[in-house]
């Protein structure tokens, strides 16, 4: 079974979580999973990429990211209002050629900055939520990815350098 952690999009095998719903020790995870999880920890409460491109430096006017697409170090984080733009670009305008590539973020951002948007009637993806009327505030990073703070305390700096992760902006 696959699970989302923190944001929709990147799916992990459910064995990434222990019996208490907390992430397993980072040292027990394969390098790719560990890298995705560390990037997710950094991006989980970021503003939507598209909102930031629209609003500029005024990040307080941006929606918090709800979904993540792409590869580590080329990921795109989006709110639900801008997810259809990405899906449209990816499915209808050739964005799938960037699947598996870190260039996806650059290519999507270029298209979006040049005025690219999904048509108003484009439906995108339908997500099934347990309670679609509940729209929670963005949780602190420690609650979005249970156990991440404890795990980050155990990670060797050389290991972080080897996977090109900078966690200086995390509150851990």
QUIFENZI-V161403 format. One record per helix or strand of 3 or more residues. SS is the DSSP state (~ for helix, > for strand). FROM is the first residue (numbers start at 1). LEN is the number of residues. Records with the same first field share a line. If there is no record, write none. Layout:
# QUIFENZI-V161403
SS=FROM-LEN / FROM-LEN
This chain:
# QUIFENZI-V161403
>=2-3 / 11-3 / 67-3 / 76-3
~=14-3 / 26-3 / 31-13 / 49-7 / 59-3 / 80-13 / 95-4 / 104-10 / 141-4 / 148-7 / 157-6
